[in-house]
Amino acid sequence: MKGEKHKKGKGKLFGKVEKSDKVAIECLAVEEQGECDGGRGENVKPTAAGMEDSVSVIRADIKLMAMSMKSDLNNFRDDLKKELTDISQEIYQKLSEITTDLKATNDRVSEVETRITETEEWSADFREALDQSLQAQEKLQTKLTDLEACSRRNNLRIYGIAEGAENNDIFQFIESFLKDELDLVGITPDLGIQRCHRALGPRPPSEAQPRSVIVYFQEFKVKETVLRAAWKKREIFHRDRRIYFDHDYPAETLAKRKAYTQIRRILKGKGIRFQTPPPAKLRVFFESGPVTYESADEAAEDLKKRGFQIDHGKTAEAEALEKVRKNGWQRATRSANRQTRQDWIKERLRSFHRPR
């Protein structure tokens, strides 16, 4: 009965026991008693007491194995806990470093924003000062040109006289040329020429356009009389070369008058009468009435509106002044920049977020 109880208990503990397992248990019990030696123990019939001792040994081994596994599990748990603690500390350290770097970055960004704001303010002030300086320079240049034009008021400029025609005595040549070609003997016997000379600059080649001759009269009335007589005669020639008479304008005035070249050519082709009153204006006689323009840019813009095909660009000074006036900086507030930066940081942090 006792052996049957042990068998039932063993069945409950280990489940169904195979036949080979029973033989192994019996051999183990025989070996412990010294009665099983190789193949000679096969015919030895084990006793109930031997089998009970064998089961006790197996239970002890199982218990020892369970304790060993429990110890291993405890050690594994301790090691895992230690590793998790190390990982947590490392993550905390990395987060601390990231927080420090982010704080330093925020400080640098704030400093950059401050400098950018100061730069924008300085740039806006600079552009405003530059605009005022350009306007003042334009006014000063206008006054300077006017003063230079006043100093040249008694001058007469003659174009087209061949180089060397004066034979080293340009004063006598010009006086005789004016009296003979313009019939001034009866109008004004004494021209009162104070100085006359070629335009400053090196002597051009023979096939090039000759330098103009500048004649300075003592009286403005005599200079105007000579100029009106030349314009009245219109076509004057010397050595088969046409001669032109005009006022002696400053370089700035000549550049402005030259800007009307294309417009004058178009008006002449259309048969529209025009004048170029000094210093650098343009008066056009339309059917609706005369219109006076102060600059070539103004004339080109108005003529385009009237349907004329004119390809005229603005002068460099006008373009520079317009560019400075239009391309002003828009001042950005620091609060707006900070809010934008914070939104950008939040968006970047969301990209690193992992759903649980």
C-alpha positions as CSV (number, residue, x, y, z in Angstrom):
1,M,0.0,0.0,0.0
2,K,2.8,2.3,0.9
3,G,4.5,1.7,-2.5
4,E,1.2,2.4,-4.3
5,K,0.9,5.7,-2.5
6,H,4.4,6.7,-3.6
7,K,3.6,5.7,-7.1
8,K,0.5,7.8,-7.1
9,G,2.3,10.7,-5.6
10,K,5.0,10.4,-8.2
11,G,2.4,10.4,-10.9
12,K,0.8,13.5,-9.6
13,L,4.2,15.3,-9.3
14,F,5.8,14.2,-12.6
15,G,2.7,13.1,-14.6
16,K,2.7,9.8,-16.5
17,V,6.0,7.9,-16.0
18,E,7.3,6.0,-19.0
19,K,8.6,2.4,-18.8
20,S,12.2,3.4,-19.5
21,D,12.0,5.9,-16.7
22,K,10.9,3.2,-14.3
23,V,13.8,1.1,-15.3
24,A,16.2,3.9,-14.9
25,I,14.8,4.6,-11.4
26,E,15.1,0.9,-10.5
27,C,18.7,0.8,-11.7
28,L,19.5,3.9,-9.7
29,A,18.2,2.4,-6.6
30,V,20.1,-0.8,-7.2
31,E,23.4,1.1,-7.8
32,E,22.9,2.9,-4.5
33,Q,22.7,-0.5,-2.7
34,G,25.7,-1.9,-4.6
35,E,23.6,-4.6,-6.3
36,C,23.5,-3.3,-9.9
37,D,26.7,-3.6,-11.9
38,G,26.5,-3.1,-15.6
39,G,24.2,-5.7,-17.3
40,R,24.1,-7.9,-14.2
41,G,21.5,-5.8,-12.4
42,E,18.9,-6.3,-14.9
43,N,17.5,-9.4,-13.2
44,V,17.6,-7.9,-9.7
45,K,14.2,-7.1,-8.4
46,P,14.2,-3.7,-6.6
47,T,12.6,-3.5,-3.2
48,A,10.0,-0.9,-2.0
49,A,12.4,0.6,0.4
50,G,15.0,1.2,-2.4
51,M,12.5,2.8,-4.6
52,E,11.4,5.1,-1.9
53,D,15.0,6.1,-1.3
54,S,15.5,6.7,-5.0
55,V,12.4,9.0,-5.2
56,S,13.7,10.9,-2.1
57,V,17.0,11.4,-3.9
58,I,15.3,12.7,-7.0
59,R,13.1,15.0,-5.0
60,A,16.2,16.4,-3.3
61,D,17.8,16.9,-6.7
62,I,14.7,18.7,-8.0
63,K,14.6,20.8,-4.9
64,L,18.3,21.7,-5.3
65,M,17.7,22.4,-8.9
66,A,14.8,24.7,-8.1
67,M,16.8,26.5,-5.5
68,S,19.6,26.9,-8.0
69,M,17.2,28.2,-10.6
70,K,15.7,30.6,-8.0
71,S,19.2,31.8,-7.2
72,D,20.0,32.3,-10.9
73,L,16.7,34.2,-11.4
74,N,17.5,36.4,-8.4
75,N,20.9,37.1,-9.8
76,F,19.5,37.8,-13.3
77,R,16.9,40.1,-11.7
78,D,19.6,42.0,-9.8
79,D,21.8,42.2,-12.9
80,L,18.8,43.4,-15.0
81,K,17.9,45.9,-12.3
82,K,21.4,47.2,-12.3
83,E,21.6,47.5,-16.0
84,L,18.3,49.3,-16.1
85,T,19.5,51.6,-13.4
86,D,22.7,52.3,-15.4
87,I,20.7,52.9,-18.6
88,S,18.3,55.2,-16.7
89,Q,21.3,57.2,-15.3
90,E,22.9,57.4,-18.7
91,I,19.6,58.6,-20.3
92,Y,19.3,61.1,-17.5
93,Q,22.8,62.3,-18.1
94,K,22.2,62.6,-21.8
95,L,19.0,64.5,-21.2
96,S,20.8,66.8,-18.9
97,E,23.5,67.5,-21.5
98,I,20.8,68.0,-24.2
99,T,19.0,70.4,-21.8
100,T,22.2,72.3,-21.2
101,D,23.0,72.5,-24.9
102,L,19.4,73.6,-25.7
103,K,19.7,76.3,-23.1
104,A,23.0,77.5,-24.5
105,T,21.5,77.3,-28.0
106,N,18.5,79.4,-26.8
107,D,20.8,81.9,-25.3
108,R,22.8,82.1,-28.6
109,V,19.6,82.4,-30.6
110,S,18.4,85.2,-28.3
111,E,21.7,87.0,-28.8
112,V,21.5,86.5,-32.5
113,E,18.0,87.8,-32.6
114,T,19.1,90.9,-30.6
115,R,22.0,91.5,-33.0
116,I,19.7,91.0,-36.1
117,T,17.2,93.4,-34.6
118,E,19.9,96.0,-34.0
119,T,21.2,95.4,-37.5
120,E,17.8,95.8,-39.0
121,E,17.2,99.0,-37.1
122,W,20.7,100.2,-38.1
123,S,20.1,99.3,-41.7
124,A,16.7,101.1,-41.8
125,D,18.3,104.2,-40.3
126,F,21.2,103.8,-42.7
127,R,18.9,103.6,-45.7
128,E,16.9,106.6,-44.5
129,A,20.2,108.6,-44.0
130,L,21.4,107.4,-47.4
131,D,18.1,108.5,-49.0
132,Q,18.5,111.9,-47.5
133,S,22.1,112.1,-48.5
134,L,21.2,111.2,-52.1
135,Q,18.5,113.9,-52.1
136,A,20.9,116.4,-50.6
137,Q,23.6,115.4,-53.1
138,E,21.1,115.8,-56.0
139,K,20.2,119.3,-54.8
140,L,23.9,120.2,-54.3
141,Q,24.7,118.8,-57.7
142,T,21.9,120.9,-59.3
143,K,23.2,124.0,-57.6
144,L,26.8,123.3,-58.6
145,T,25.7,122.7,-62.2
146,D,23.8,125.9,-62.2
147,L,26.8,127.8,-60.8
148,E,29.0,126.3,-63.5
149,A,26.5,127.1,-66.2
150,C,26.5,130.7,-65.0
151,S,30.3,130.9,-65.2
152,R,30.0,129.6,-68.8
153,R,27.2,132.0,-69.8
154,N,29.5,134.1,-71.9
155,N,31.0,131.1,-73.7
156,L,30.2,129.9,-77.2
157,R,31.1,126.5,-78.4
158,I,31.7,125.8,-82.1
159,Y,31.7,122.2,-83.4
160,G,33.2,121.0,-86.7
161,I,36.2,123.2,-87.3
162,A,39.0,120.9,-88.6
163,E,42.1,120.4,-86.5
164,G,44.9,122.7,-87.6
165,A,42.7,125.1,-89.5
166,E,43.7,127.9,-87.1
167,N,47.4,127.8,-88.0
168,N,48.6,128.3,-84.5
169,D,46.6,131.6,-84.1
170,I,43.1,130.5,-83.1
171,F,42.2,133.9,-81.7
172,Q,42.6,135.7,-85.0
173,F,41.1,132.7,-86.9
174,I,37.9,132.6,-84.9
175,E,37.4,136.4,-85.0
176,S,37.8,136.5,-88.8
177,F,35.6,133.3,-89.3
178,L,32.7,134.8,-87.3
179,K,32.8,138.1,-89.0
180,D,33.0,136.6,-92.5
181,E,30.6,133.8,-92.1
182,L,27.9,135.5,-90.0
183,D,28.1,139.0,-91.5
184,L,28.6,140.7,-88.1
185,V,30.5,143.7,-89.3
186,G,27.4,145.8,-89.6
187,I,25.8,144.4,-86.4
188,T,28.7,144.6,-83.9
189,P,32.1,145.8,-85.1
190,D,33.9,144.7,-81.9
191,L,33.2,141.2,-80.8
192,G,35.1,141.6,-77.6
193,I,36.6,138.1,-77.6
194,Q,38.6,137.6,-74.4
195,R,39.8,134.0,-74.9
196,C,39.3,131.1,-77.3
197,H,40.8,127.6,-77.3
198,R,40.2,124.0,-78.3
199,A,38.4,121.7,-75.8
200,L,40.8,120.2,-73.3
201,G,42.1,116.8,-74.3
202,P,44.6,115.1,-76.6
203,R,44.4,115.9,-80.3
204,P,42.3,113.2,-82.0
205,P,43.3,111.4,-85.2
206,S,42.6,113.0,-88.6
207,E,39.6,110.8,-89.4
208,A,38.0,111.4,-86.0
209,Q,35.7,114.2,-85.0
210,P,37.7,117.3,-84.3
211,R,37.7,119.0,-80.9
212,S,35.3,121.8,-80.4
213,V,36.4,125.4,-80.0
214,I,35.3,127.4,-76.9
215,V,35.0,131.2,-77.4
216,Y,34.7,133.5,-74.3
217,F,33.1,136.9,-75.0
218,Q,33.4,139.9,-72.7
219,E,29.7,140.7,-73.0
220,F,26.8,138.3,-72.9
221,K,24.8,140.3,-75.4
222,V,27.5,140.0,-78.1
223,K,27.7,136.2,-77.5
224,E,23.9,136.0,-77.9
225,T,24.0,138.1,-81.0
226,V,26.6,135.8,-82.6
227,L,24.7,132.6,-81.6
228,R,21.4,134.0,-83.0
229,A,23.1,135.0,-86.2
230,A,24.5,131.4,-86.6
231,W,21.2,129.8,-85.9
232,K,19.5,132.1,-88.3
233,K,21.9,131.2,-91.1
234,R,21.5,127.5,-90.2
235,E,23.9,125.9,-92.6
236,I,27.5,127.0,-92.2
237,F,30.5,125.1,-93.8
238,H,34.2,125.2,-93.5
239,R,36.4,123.0,-95.6
240,D,33.3,121.0,-96.7
241,R,32.5,120.3,-93.1
242,R,29.3,121.6,-91.5
243,I,29.8,123.9,-88.5
244,Y,27.4,124.0,-85.5
245,F,27.1,126.7,-82.8
246,D,25.7,126.2,-79.3
247,H,25.9,127.3,-75.7
248,D,28.8,126.1,-73.6
249,Y,27.0,123.7,-71.2
250,P,28.5,121.8,-68.2
251,A,29.1,118.1,-68.6
252,E,26.0,117.2,-66.5
253,T,23.8,119.4,-68.7
254,L,25.2,117.9,-71.8
255,A,24.5,114.4,-70.5
256,K,20.9,115.3,-69.8
257,R,20.5,116.9,-73.2
258,K,22.0,113.9,-74.8
259,A,19.4,111.7,-73.1
260,Y,16.7,113.3,-75.3
261,T,18.4,112.0,-78.5
262,Q,16.0,109.1,-79.1
263,I,13.0,111.1,-78.2
264,R,13.9,114.0,-80.5
265,R,14.5,111.4,-83.3
266,I,11.0,109.9,-82.8
267,L,9.3,113.3,-82.6
268,K,11.1,114.5,-85.8
269,G,10.0,111.3,-87.6
270,K,6.4,112.0,-86.5
271,G,6.6,115.6,-87.7
272,I,6.0,117.0,-84.2
273,R,7.6,120.3,-83.4
274,F,9.8,120.5,-80.3
275,Q,12.4,122.7,-78.6
276,T,15.2,122.1,-76.2
277,P,15.2,125.2,-73.9
278,P,18.3,125.6,-71.7
279,P,19.6,124.1,-69.6
280,A,18.2,120.6,-70.2
281,K,14.5,120.7,-70.9
282,L,12.3,119.5,-73.7
283,R,9.2,121.4,-75.0
284,V,6.9,119.4,-77.3
285,F,4.1,121.2,-79.2
286,F,1.2,118.7,-79.3
287,E,-2.1,119.5,-81.0
288,S,-3.6,119.9,-77.5
289,G,-0.9,122.4,-76.5
290,P,2.8,122.6,-75.6
291,V,4.2,120.4,-72.8
292,T,7.5,121.1,-71.2
293,Y,9.5,118.2,-69.6
294,E,12.2,118.6,-67.0
295,S,14.0,115.4,-67.8
296,A,14.3,112.6,-70.4
297,D,12.7,110.1,-67.9
298,E,9.6,112.3,-67.5
299,A,9.3,112.9,-71.2
300,A,9.7,109.1,-72.1
301,E,7.1,108.1,-69.5
302,D,4.5,110.7,-70.7
303,L,5.1,109.9,-74.4
304,K,4.6,106.2,-73.7
305,K,1.2,107.0,-72.2
306,R,0.5,108.9,-75.4
307,G,1.2,105.8,-77.5
308,F,4.8,106.4,-78.6
309,Q,7.1,103.4,-78.8
310,I,10.1,104.6,-76.8
311,D,12.8,102.2,-75.3
312,H,14.2,104.5,-72.7
313,G,15.7,103.3,-69.4
314,K,16.1,105.4,-66.3
315,T,19.4,107.0,-65.4
316,A,21.7,105.3,-63.0
317,E,21.1,108.0,-60.3
318,A,17.4,107.7,-60.6
319,E,17.5,103.9,-60.4
320,A,19.7,104.0,-57.3
321,L,17.5,106.5,-55.5
322,E,14.4,104.6,-56.4
323,K,16.0,101.3,-55.2
324,V,16.9,102.8,-51.9
325,R,13.5,104.2,-51.4
326,K,11.6,101.0,-52.3
327,N,13.8,98.3,-50.8
328,G,13.4,99.4,-47.2
329,W,13.8,96.9,-44.3
330,Q,10.7,95.8,-42.4
331,R,11.5,95.8,-38.8
332,A,10.6,92.5,-37.1
333,T,9.6,92.5,-33.4
334,R,11.5,90.2,-31.0
335,S,8.3,88.7,-29.6
336,A,7.3,87.5,-33.1
337,N,10.7,86.0,-33.7
338,R,10.7,84.3,-30.3
339,Q,7.2,82.9,-30.8
340,T,8.2,81.5,-34.2
341,R,11.4,80.0,-32.7
342,Q,9.4,78.3,-29.9
343,D,6.9,76.9,-32.4
344,W,9.8,75.5,-34.4
345,I,11.3,73.9,-31.3
346,K,8.0,72.3,-30.4
347,E,7.6,70.9,-33.9
348,R,11.1,69.4,-33.8
349,L,10.4,67.8,-30.4
350,R,7.2,66.3,-31.6
351,S,9.1,64.5,-34.4
352,F,11.2,62.7,-31.7
353,H,8.1,61.7,-29.7
354,R,7.4,57.9,-29.6
355,P,3.8,56.7,-28.9
356,R,3.5,54.4,-26.0
